[in-house]
Amino acid sequence: MVDMLNKFFQNTRKPRGRPGKLMLICMNSGHAKLASWGFSHLHVNANSHILDIGCGGGANIAKMLKDSPGSIVDGIDYSEESVAFSQKINAFELGKRCNIRQGDVSCLPYPDRSLNLVTAFETIYFWPDLDAAFKEIKRVLQPGGTFFVCCELDNPDNTTWTDRIDGMTIYRGEDLKKRLLQIGFQSVDLHRHEKGWMCLEAVY
Ligand SMILES: C[S@@+](CC[C@H](N)C(=O)[O-])C[C@H]1O[C@@H](n2cnc3c(N)ncnc32)[C@H](O)[C@@H]1O
């Protein structure tokens, strides 16, 4: 039973097949409160070009499409299942204000300085080379653009999930802030929730 559950939890890192689809449904509802808190700290300028990396079930793309009607909101995820699910959820704007593709954070299919905002909800834990990913995000951001990170977990000493999910790493907000400033982001605002959640807004 424990083995079966642990196998199912691997779908948080990369949703696959029917269990992956079930996980995406769970994540869209289970992450809703975290995302709503995160969005309360994020200012989205009108007419922006936004990319949500590790878009999972696509709920955050749907929220940004709704809240920012003049903006283009794209998504990328390396899981085929996540891409299909996100496309379905956002079918009403697909090919108009929204483009959702399969791809990896290490190689974003966007030209230099082309995006205003990049978001990453509950996904940086699974990026194998965090600094390289941050540099790639910096490459695609326009000067003055924002990289927004939102995580439910920011205490590496709590191994409840890292013991169960292969290749998962939890980062402290302060560590992320230091890395982003070293890479060349101009300012980083870090916010914490009493439940241990954290989000940060890094301006390039
Ligand atoms: C825990 S889910 C979070 C999904 C969604 N952002 C949310 O908040 O509900 C993590 C997602 O990140 C994706 N992901 C993990 N590593 C990735 C990478 N290197 N490049 C692109 N997507 C990645 C996974 O496939 C998965 O859909």
The ligand as an SDF file (V2000), in Angstrom:
LIG
                    3D

 27 29  0  0  0  0  0  0  0  0999 V2000
    3.7590   19.6580   -8.5240 C   0  0  0  0  0  0  0  0  0  0  0  0
    3.3360   19.9830  -10.1810 S   0  0  0  0  0  0  0  0  0  0  0  0
    2.7140   21.6730  -10.0840 C   0  0  0  0  0  0  0  0  0  0  0  0
    1.7630   21.9890  -11.1760 C   0  0  0  0  0  0  0  0  0  0  0  0
    1.1290   23.3740  -11.1270 C   0  0  0  0  0  0  0  0  0  0  0  0
    2.1150   24.4130  -11.3560 N   0  0  0  0  0  0  0  0  0  0  0  0
    0.4340   23.6000   -9.8180 C   0  0  0  0  0  0  0  0  0  0  0  0
    0.8200   24.4960   -9.0700 O   0  0  0  0  0  0  0  0  0  0  0  0
   -0.5340   22.8730   -9.5390 O   0  0  0  0  0  0  0  0  0  0  0  0
    4.9140   20.2070  -10.9600 C   0  0  0  0  0  0  0  0  0  0  0  0
    4.8400   20.3260  -12.4580 C   0  0  0  0  0  0  0  0  0  0  0  0
    6.1090   20.7650  -12.9370 O   0  0  0  0  0  0  0  0  0  0  0  0
    6.4470   20.0310  -14.0930 C   0  0  0  0  0  0  0  0  0  0  0  0
    7.9160   20.0300  -14.2390 N   0  0  0  0  0  0  0  0  0  0  0  0
    8.8120   19.4860  -13.3790 C   0  0  0  0  0  0  0  0  0  0  0  0
   10.0640   19.6760  -13.8240 N   0  0  0  0  0  0  0  0  0  0  0  0
    9.9710   20.3670  -14.9860 C   0  0  0  0  0  0  0  0  0  0  0  0
   10.9240   20.8420  -15.9240 C   0  0  0  0  0  0  0  0  0  0  0  0
   12.2420   20.6160  -15.7580 N   0  0  0  0  0  0  0  0  0  0  0  0
   10.4930   21.5360  -17.0020 N   0  0  0  0  0  0  0  0  0  0  0  0
    9.1530   21.7410  -17.2010 C   0  0  0  0  0  0  0  0  0  0  0  0
    8.1990   21.2730  -16.3470 N   0  0  0  0  0  0  0  0  0  0  0  0
    8.5960   20.6080  -15.2540 C   0  0  0  0  0  0  0  0  0  0  0  0
    5.8400   18.6420  -13.8570 C   0  0  0  0  0  0  0  0  0  0  0  0
    5.6580   17.8900  -15.0260 O   0  0  0  0  0  0  0  0  0  0  0  0
    4.5300   19.0010  -13.1570 C   0  0  0  0  0  0  0  0  0  0  0  0
    3.4680   19.1700  -14.0770 O   0  0  0  0  0  0  0  0  0  0  0  0
  1  2  1  0
  2  3  1  0
  2 10  1  0
  3  4  1  0
  4  5  1  0
  5  6  1  0
  5  7  1  0
  7  8  2  0
  7  9  1  0
 10 11  1  0
 11 12  1  0
 11 26  1  0
 12 13  1  0
 13 14  1  0
 13 24  1  0
 14 15  1  0
 14 23  1  0
 15 16  2  0
 16 17  1  0
 17 18  1  0
 17 23  2  0
 18 19  1  0
 18 20  2  0
 20 21  1  0
 21 22  2  0
 22 23  1  0
 24 25  1  0
 24 26  1  0
 26 27  1  0
M  CHG  2   2   1   9  -1
M  END
$$$$
